[in-house]
Amino acid sequence: MSIEIITTSDGSHSLLNTALDETYHSRHGAVQESIHVFIKEGLDHLLTLKSSKSISILEVGFGTGLNALLTVQRAMEIPASIHYTSLETYPVPEDIWSKLNYIDAVGLKEKFDQLHRAAWNQEVEILPNFTLQKLTTPLQQIDFSNRFDLIYFDAFAPNKQPEMWELPVLERVIKSMHARSIFVTYCAKGQLKRDLKSLGLTVETLAGPPGKKEMVRGIKES
């Protein structure tokens, strides 16, 4: 896999997969996008819907580790404990992730290093209230029935990685969600919204992060 570090419009890095000609985060601002889509409209919205001492998150696409780092940052501010499961079939090598500049915007260098160096396919404590489990198993091969309160769906775009956006894959993700749980993604394509509705989610089209008009949030009512 050929990967290059690029600088996005907010000054933070992203990665470019040159084979797919696809970036891991928005060129308009990697940190801005992750905060808006996954923290603000995902985790923070979940906290307004239900009070819980324990939150389980599934991230589809660990990638650069930015979403996990921002979630660790938020975990330091809330009383709930977070169990964070992240899938990544092609982990980013250390000679790449170690050069990413997210600590300039977020800080927490030690935690960023911990997230990336954490053993794969094991549970690892990052904070007293944040446990990480990174899995290299493809989503299509895992049964997560009724386990998660929040889904960060951060696969490559549908035109670059269409197999991750097919209805059977989305159905597998929805089955992994508890009642009153949330699905968030940067993607706002009409087919995605129709598929999520067909799987029983209440779908909202929300304002997107800088440089992107819209994003999607779905809520599983039961």
C-alpha positions as a Markdown table, in Angstrom:
| # | Residue | x | y | z |
|---|---|---|---|---|
| 1 | Met | 0.0 | 0.0 | 0.0 |
| 2 | Ser | 1.5 | 3.3 | -1.1 |
| 3 | Ile | 0.8 | 6.2 | 1.4 |
| 4 | Glu | 1.8 | 9.8 | 1.4 |
| 5 | Ile | 1.4 | 12.4 | 4.1 |
| 6 | Ile | -0.4 | 15.5 | 3.0 |
| 7 | Thr | -1.3 | 18.8 | 4.8 |
| 8 | Thr | -5.0 | 19.7 | 4.8 |
| 9 | Ser | -6.5 | 23.2 | 4.9 |
| 10 | Asp | -6.6 | 23.5 | 8.7 |
| 11 | Gly | -2.9 | 22.7 | 8.9 |
| 12 | Ser | -3.4 | 19.1 | 10.1 |
| 13 | His | -2.1 | 16.1 | 8.3 |
| 14 | Ser | -4.0 | 13.4 | 6.4 |
| 15 | Leu | -2.8 | 10.5 | 4.4 |
| 16 | Leu | -3.2 | 9.9 | 0.7 |
| 17 | Asn | -3.6 | 6.4 | -0.6 |
| 18 | Thr | -2.0 | 6.9 | -4.0 |
| 19 | Ala | -3.3 | 3.6 | -5.4 |
| 20 | Leu | -6.9 | 4.6 | -4.7 |
| 21 | Asp | -6.3 | 8.4 | -5.0 |
| 22 | Glu | -8.2 | 8.7 | -1.8 |
| 23 | Thr | -7.4 | 10.6 | 1.4 |
| 24 | Tyr | -8.0 | 9.3 | 4.9 |
| 25 | His | -9.5 | 12.6 | 6.0 |
| 26 | Ser | -11.0 | 15.7 | 4.3 |
| 27 | Arg | -8.5 | 17.9 | 2.4 |
| 28 | His | -10.5 | 20.8 | 3.8 |
| 29 | Gly | -9.3 | 20.0 | 7.4 |
| 30 | Ala | -8.6 | 16.6 | 8.9 |
| 31 | Val | -9.0 | 17.6 | 12.6 |
| 32 | Gln | -12.0 | 19.8 | 11.8 |
| 33 | Glu | -13.8 | 17.0 | 10.0 |
| 34 | Ser | -13.2 | 14.4 | 12.7 |
| 35 | Ile | -14.3 | 16.7 | 15.5 |
| 36 | His | -17.5 | 17.7 | 13.6 |
| 37 | Val | -18.6 | 14.4 | 12.3 |
| 38 | Phe | -17.5 | 11.9 | 15.0 |
| 39 | Ile | -17.2 | 13.9 | 18.2 |
| 40 | Lys | -19.8 | 16.7 | 17.9 |
| 41 | Glu | -22.5 | 14.9 | 15.9 |
| 42 | Gly | -21.6 | 11.4 | 17.3 |
| 43 | Leu | -20.3 | 11.1 | 20.8 |
| 44 | Asp | -21.5 | 14.4 | 22.1 |
| 45 | His | -25.0 | 13.9 | 20.6 |
| 46 | Leu | -25.1 | 10.4 | 22.2 |
| 47 | Leu | -24.4 | 11.9 | 25.6 |
| 48 | Thr | -27.5 | 14.2 | 25.2 |
| 49 | Leu | -29.7 | 11.2 | 24.4 |
| 50 | Lys | -28.8 | 8.8 | 27.1 |
| 51 | Ser | -26.9 | 8.9 | 30.4 |
| 52 | Ser | -24.7 | 5.9 | 30.8 |
| 53 | Lys | -21.7 | 4.9 | 32.8 |
| 54 | Ser | -20.4 | 2.9 | 29.9 |
| 55 | Ile | -20.3 | 3.7 | 26.2 |
| 56 | Ser | -19.3 | 1.2 | 23.5 |
| 57 | Ile | -18.0 | 2.5 | 20.2 |
| 58 | Leu | -17.2 | 0.8 | 16.9 |
| 59 | Glu | -15.0 | 2.6 | 14.5 |
| 60 | Val | -14.8 | 1.2 | 10.9 |
| 61 | Gly | -11.4 | 2.3 | 9.8 |
| 62 | Phe | -8.7 | 3.1 | 12.5 |
| 63 | Gly | -6.5 | 4.6 | 9.9 |
| 64 | Thr | -4.4 | 7.5 | 11.3 |
| 65 | Gly | -5.8 | 7.1 | 14.8 |
| 66 | Leu | -7.2 | 10.6 | 14.8 |
| 67 | Asn | -10.8 | 9.7 | 15.7 |
| 68 | Ala | -9.5 | 7.5 | 18.5 |
| 69 | Leu | -7.2 | 10.3 | 19.8 |
| 70 | Leu | -10.1 | 12.8 | 19.8 |
| 71 | Thr | -12.3 | 10.3 | 21.6 |
| 72 | Val | -9.6 | 9.8 | 24.2 |
| 73 | Gln | -9.4 | 13.6 | 24.6 |
| 74 | Arg | -13.2 | 13.7 | 25.2 |
| 75 | Ala | -13.1 | 10.7 | 27.6 |
| 76 | Met | -10.8 | 12.8 | 29.8 |
| 77 | Glu | -13.7 | 15.3 | 30.2 |
| 78 | Ile | -16.6 | 12.9 | 31.0 |
| 79 | Pro | -17.4 | 10.5 | 33.8 |
| 80 | Ala | -18.5 | 7.6 | 31.5 |
| 81 | Ser | -16.1 | 4.8 | 30.6 |
| 82 | Ile | -15.5 | 4.1 | 26.9 |
| 83 | His | -14.8 | 0.8 | 25.2 |
| 84 | Tyr | -13.5 | 1.6 | 21.8 |
| 85 | Thr | -13.3 | -1.2 | 19.1 |
| 86 | Ser | -11.6 | -0.2 | 15.9 |
| 87 | Leu | -11.2 | -2.2 | 12.7 |
| 88 | Glu | -8.3 | -1.9 | 10.3 |
| 89 | Thr | -7.2 | -4.5 | 7.8 |
| 90 | Tyr | -4.2 | -2.4 | 6.7 |
| 91 | Pro | -2.6 | -0.7 | 9.7 |
| 92 | Val | -0.5 | 2.4 | 8.9 |
| 93 | Pro | 3.2 | 1.7 | 9.6 |
| 94 | Glu | 5.0 | 3.5 | 12.3 |
| 95 | Asp | 7.3 | 5.4 | 10.0 |
| 96 | Ile | 4.2 | 7.1 | 8.7 |
| 97 | Trp | 1.9 | 7.6 | 11.7 |
| 98 | Ser | 4.8 | 8.8 | 13.9 |
| 99 | Lys | 5.2 | 11.8 | 11.5 |
| 100 | Leu | 1.6 | 12.9 | 11.7 |
| 101 | Asn | 1.1 | 16.3 | 13.4 |
| 102 | Tyr | -2.1 | 15.8 | 15.3 |
| 103 | Ile | -0.5 | 16.5 | 18.6 |
| 104 | Asp | 0.0 | 20.1 | 17.4 |
| 105 | Ala | -3.8 | 20.6 | 17.4 |
| 106 | Val | -4.9 | 18.0 | 20.0 |
| 107 | Gly | -1.8 | 17.4 | 22.2 |
| 108 | Leu | -1.7 | 14.0 | 24.0 |
| 109 | Lys | 1.4 | 12.7 | 22.3 |
| 110 | Glu | 1.9 | 9.9 | 24.8 |
| 111 | Lys | -1.7 | 8.8 | 24.2 |
| 112 | Phe | -1.4 | 9.0 | 20.4 |
| 113 | Asp | 1.7 | 6.8 | 20.6 |
| 114 | Gln | -0.1 | 4.4 | 22.9 |
| 115 | Leu | -3.1 | 4.1 | 20.6 |
| 116 | His | -0.8 | 3.1 | 17.7 |
| 117 | Arg | 1.5 | 0.9 | 19.6 |
| 118 | Ala | -1.3 | -1.0 | 21.4 |
| 119 | Ala | -1.3 | -4.7 | 20.6 |
| 120 | Trp | -3.7 | -5.7 | 17.9 |
| 121 | Asn | -6.6 | -8.1 | 18.6 |
| 122 | Gln | -6.3 | -7.5 | 22.4 |
| 123 | Glu | -8.0 | -5.1 | 24.9 |
| 124 | Val | -5.6 | -2.4 | 26.0 |
| 125 | Glu | -6.2 | 0.2 | 28.7 |
| 126 | Ile | -5.3 | 3.7 | 27.5 |
| 127 | Leu | -7.0 | 5.6 | 30.3 |
| 128 | Pro | -8.8 | 4.3 | 33.4 |
| 129 | Asn | -12.0 | 5.0 | 31.5 |
| 130 | Phe | -10.9 | 4.2 | 28.0 |
| 131 | Thr | -10.2 | 0.7 | 26.7 |
| 132 | Leu | -9.0 | 0.1 | 23.1 |
| 133 | Gln | -9.4 | -3.0 | 21.1 |
| 134 | Lys | -8.0 | -2.8 | 17.6 |
| 135 | Leu | -8.9 | -5.7 | 15.3 |
| 136 | Thr | -7.4 | -6.7 | 11.9 |
| 137 | Thr | -10.4 | -8.9 | 11.1 |
| 138 | Pro | -12.6 | -7.6 | 8.2 |
| 139 | Leu | -16.0 | -6.3 | 9.2 |
| 140 | Gln | -17.6 | -8.9 | 6.9 |
| 141 | Gln | -16.2 | -11.7 | 9.1 |
| 142 | Ile | -17.2 | -10.4 | 12.5 |
| 143 | Asp | -20.5 | -10.9 | 14.4 |
| 144 | Phe | -21.0 | -8.0 | 16.8 |
| 145 | Ser | -24.7 | -8.5 | 17.5 |
| 146 | Asn | -26.2 | -5.8 | 19.8 |
| 147 | Arg | -22.9 | -4.5 | 21.2 |
| 148 | Phe | -22.5 | -0.8 | 20.4 |
| 149 | Asp | -23.9 | 2.5 | 21.4 |
| 150 | Leu | -22.1 | 4.5 | 18.6 |
| 151 | Ile | -20.7 | 3.7 | 15.2 |
| 152 | Tyr | -18.0 | 5.8 | 13.6 |
| 153 | Phe | -18.3 | 4.7 | 10.0 |
| 154 | Asp | -15.1 | 6.0 | 8.4 |
| 155 | Ala | -14.4 | 3.7 | 5.5 |
| 156 | Phe | -13.0 | 5.1 | 2.3 |
| 157 | Ala | -15.6 | 6.8 | 0.0 |
| 158 | Pro | -18.2 | 4.6 | -1.8 |
| 159 | Asn | -16.7 | 5.2 | -5.2 |
| 160 | Lys | -13.2 | 4.1 | -3.9 |
| 161 | Gln | -14.2 | 1.2 | -1.6 |
| 162 | Pro | -17.8 | 0.3 | -2.7 |
| 163 | Glu | -17.7 | -3.1 | -0.9 |
| 164 | Met | -17.8 | -1.4 | 2.5 |
| 165 | Trp | -21.0 | 0.5 | 1.6 |
| 166 | Glu | -23.1 | -2.4 | 0.3 |
| 167 | Leu | -26.4 | -3.2 | 2.0 |
| 168 | Pro | -25.2 | -6.6 | 3.5 |
| 169 | Val | -22.3 | -4.8 | 5.2 |
| 170 | Leu | -24.5 | -2.0 | 6.5 |
| 171 | Glu | -27.0 | -4.5 | 7.7 |
| 172 | Arg | -24.2 | -6.2 | 9.7 |
| 173 | Val | -23.3 | -2.8 | 11.3 |
| 174 | Ile | -26.8 | -2.0 | 12.2 |
| 175 | Lys | -27.3 | -5.4 | 13.8 |
| 176 | Ser | -24.3 | -4.5 | 16.1 |
| 177 | Met | -26.1 | -1.5 | 17.5 |
| 178 | His | -28.1 | -1.2 | 20.7 |
| 179 | Ala | -31.5 | 0.5 | 20.8 |
| 180 | Arg | -31.1 | 4.3 | 20.9 |
| 181 | Ser | -27.6 | 4.0 | 19.4 |
| 182 | Ile | -26.1 | 6.3 | 16.8 |
| 183 | Phe | -24.4 | 5.8 | 13.4 |
| 184 | Val | -22.4 | 8.7 | 12.0 |
| 185 | Thr | -20.5 | 9.1 | 8.8 |
| 186 | Tyr | -19.0 | 11.9 | 6.6 |
| 187 | Cys | -20.9 | 10.4 | 3.6 |
| 188 | Ala | -24.3 | 11.8 | 2.6 |
| 189 | Lys | -25.1 | 9.9 | -0.6 |
| 190 | Gly | -28.7 | 9.3 | -1.4 |
| 191 | Gln | -28.2 | 5.5 | -1.7 |
| 192 | Leu | -26.7 | 5.4 | 1.8 |
| 193 | Lys | -29.6 | 7.2 | 3.3 |
| 194 | Arg | -32.1 | 5.0 | 1.6 |
| 195 | Asp | -30.2 | 1.9 | 2.7 |
| 196 | Leu | -30.0 | 3.0 | 6.3 |
| 197 | Lys | -33.7 | 3.8 | 6.3 |
| 198 | Ser | -34.5 | 0.4 | 4.9 |
| 199 | Leu | -32.6 | -1.1 | 7.8 |
| 200 | Gly | -34.7 | 0.7 | 10.4 |
| 201 | Leu | -32.7 | 3.8 | 11.2 |
| 202 | Thr | -34.1 | 7.3 | 11.6 |
| 203 | Val | -31.8 | 9.2 | 9.2 |
| 204 | Glu | -30.8 | 12.8 | 9.6 |
| 205 | Thr | -29.0 | 14.9 | 6.9 |
| 206 | Leu | -26.8 | 17.3 | 8.9 |
| 207 | Ala | -24.6 | 20.2 | 8.0 |
| 208 | Gly | -21.2 | 18.8 | 7.1 |
| 209 | Pro | -17.7 | 19.9 | 8.3 |
| 210 | Pro | -15.9 | 22.7 | 6.6 |
| 211 | Gly | -15.7 | 22.1 | 2.8 |
| 212 | Lys | -18.5 | 19.6 | 2.8 |
| 213 | Lys | -22.2 | 20.4 | 2.5 |
| 214 | Glu | -23.7 | 17.5 | 4.3 |
| 215 | Met | -23.1 | 14.4 | 6.5 |
| 216 | Val | -25.4 | 11.7 | 7.9 |
| 217 | Arg | -26.5 | 10.6 | 11.3 |
| 218 | Gly | -28.8 | 7.6 | 11.9 |
| 219 | Ile | -30.5 | 6.6 | 15.1 |
| 220 | Lys | -31.6 | 3.1 | 15.9 |
| 221 | Glu | -34.9 | 3.5 | 17.8 |
| 222 | Ser | -35.3 | -0.1 | 18.9 |
